[in-house]
Structures are given as C-alpha cells and as structure tokens.
Amino acid sequence: MSALANLLQGLGSGGPDHKYSGNKPPVNQRDGAAGSSARRLTGVCLLMVAAALLALFGADLQVYSVDPWQELSRIGLGLVQPSWDDLPSLLQALAHTIAFALLAVALAAPLGLLLAMVFHWLPVRLLCAAVRSVHELFWGLIFMQLYGLSATTGLLAILVPFTGMFAKVFAEIFEQQ
C-alpha cells in the first residue's frame, strides 16, 4: 500500500481514541468503487486520444502562404473608411443576414420544443448543454469546413446553439407548470 493510501486510511479511521463509531465501509470497498471510475475515465481519455490520432490521417494539413498583415490592414481600412458606393448590394446583404437569423430562430424554436419534451433524459440534457456551450462563431467555423462559405453554414451556425437554448428554456417552463 502506498504512503498516501496509508495516510488516508489513518485519517479515515480516526485512530484508537476517536469518538466517532459510525458505520463506514472498509477502505478497500471505497477504493474499489473509486478505482473503477478512475479506470473508466482513463479508458475514455485513451479512446479520445486514439481517435484524435486516427483523425490526423484524414486532416488537411496544407499550409497556405497568406500574408495576414495584408488581410488585417484591408479589414482595418474597411472599418475606418467603409465603401458606400454600392448601396443596393449592402442592403441586400443586410436583408440576407436578417433572413438567416429569422429563419434559424424559426426552425430552432420547434426543434427546441421537441427536445424539451424529452429533456429529462440525460443524453438529451448533455447534448443540449454541449451545443449551447459552443459560440455561434465557432459553429460557423466548424460548418464552414463542411459546407464552405454558404447559406447553409450561416443557418446552421445559428440554428444549432439556439436549438439547445430553446430546449433548456422550454424544459424549465414545463418543469415550473
């Protein structure tokens, strides 16, 4: 037995003059339960590392030679001196942005309602927490790898996290009633 385990066992028993005489399970039973969950966690971690290493074979690791300072200077110049020359195209882009947002929220609300009906299931709660915890910008970057720079990317980047948010809100409303 290691020195740390001996120390913990001595602290747990309280020594010979300890006044507490509660029914504690033996130390080996407590360690067995903790050991199995630790082994399970270690197995899951090793599985995730193995999956990440296997994913490296399919990764696109090409290095692009783009000058980031040139791109950042163009963005900065656009912020300081916006171009209002083509006002109709700017208004059309604004209308598309609003349409994406409204359509994504209109689709996320009924999907969130459906998930709220089964929100008491642990996998559904974990799924909703996972999709809520990632910002829309990062969902956009993830979907951009799948669908490119398209309307589907923008729609899904808003729809996925808002579905999780609506599910949680609707589930809390159901719980209060």
Disulfide bonds with the S-S distance in Angstrom:
none
